[in-house]
């Protein structure tokens, strides 16, 4: 798949304002997984072969309770924008993905993206 096809698949699942249930970074940032709630079942984005993983949390959002202690209904993360592109660096091609889910923003460069319900 190319970036445009992945973007079309993501957009076809109507993610806007979806409640993010999980965000994990595993294997020394080689894999990033995001799961959000959908009326037809949860949707998973799996980023594999990651080379750049930037998680920015707004300092203006004060974490009065540790996120791990929040109930599902207290989670503040909702998807606003997901943009897939392609970048080339030092002769290597990567997918680039930016995700806006206030109060957090992600930037991921990876070799593979899997989107599934």
C-alpha positions in Angstrom: 0.0 0.0 0.0 1.1 3.5 -0.5 0.4 6.5 1.8 -2.7 7.6 -0.1 -4.3 4.2 0.2 -3.6 4.0 3.9 -5.0 7.5 4.3 -8.2 6.5 2.4 -8.6 3.4 4.6 -8.1 5.5 7.8 -10.6 8.1 6.6 -13.2 5.4 5.6 -13.4 4.4 9.2 -14.6 7.8 10.3 -12.2 8.3 13.2 -13.1 11.9 13.9 -13.8 12.5 17.6 -13.3 8.8 18.3 -12.3 8.0 21.9 -8.7 6.7 22.1 -8.6 3.7 24.4 -5.0 2.7 24.2 -1.6 4.0 23.1 1.4 1.9 23.6 5.1 1.9 22.5 6.9 -1.4 22.6 10.2 -3.1 21.8 12.3 0.0 22.2 9.9 2.1 20.1 10.0 -0.4 17.2 6.2 -0.8 17.5 3.5 1.7 18.3 -0.2 0.7 18.7 -3.2 3.0 19.0 -6.7 1.7 19.6 -9.8 3.7 19.4 -13.5 3.0 20.0 -15.9 2.8 17.1 -19.6 2.0 17.1 -18.9 -1.1 15.0 -16.0 -2.3 17.1 -12.5 -1.0 18.1 -10.1 0.0 15.4 -6.3 -0.5 15.8 -3.5 1.3 14.1 -0.2 -0.7 14.3 3.0 1.1 13.3 5.9 -1.3 12.7 9.6 -0.7 12.1 9.5 2.7 13.7 12.4 5.1 13.4 10.9 8.3 14.8 8.4 8.3 17.6 7.5 11.7 19.1 4.8 12.0 21.7 4.0 15.6 22.7 1.7 16.2 25.6 0.4 19.7 26.1 1.9 21.2 29.3 -1.2 23.3 29.6 -3.3 20.2 30.4 -2.6 19.5 34.0 -2.6 15.9 35.0 -4.3 16.1 38.4 -4.6 12.3 38.4 -2.2 9.8 36.8 -3.6 8.7 33.5 -3.2 5.1 34.5 -5.7 5.8 37.3 -8.3 7.3 35.1 -11.5 5.4 34.4 -12.4 4.9 30.7 -15.0 7.7 30.9 -12.3 10.1 32.3 -9.9 9.6 29.4 -9.4 13.0 27.6 -8.0 11.7 24.3 -10.2 12.0 21.1 -8.9 11.7 17.6 -9.0 14.9 15.6 -6.6 14.5 12.7 -4.7 11.6 11.3 -2.4 12.4 8.3 -0.3 9.8 6.4 2.6 10.8 4.2 5.9 9.5 2.9 9.4 10.7 3.7 12.8 9.8 2.4 15.9 10.2 4.6 19.4 9.0 3.8 18.1 6.8 1.0 15.4 5.1 3.1 11.7 5.5 2.6 9.3 5.7 5.5 5.6 6.4 6.1 5.1 9.5 8.2 2.1 9.8 10.4 0.9 12.7 12.5 -2.0 12.2 14.9 -3.7 15.0 16.8 -5.6 13.8 19.8 -5.7 16.7 22.2 -4.1 17.2 24.6 -1.5 15.1 22.8 0.1 15.0 19.4 2.1 12.2 17.8 4.6 12.0 15.0 5.7 8.5 13.8 8.0 7.5 11.0 7.8 3.8 10.2 8.2 1.1 7.6 4.7 -0.4 7.8 1.2 0.7 9.0 -1.6 -1.8 9.6 -5.2 -0.6 10.1 -7.8 -3.1 11.2 -11.2 -3.3 13.0 
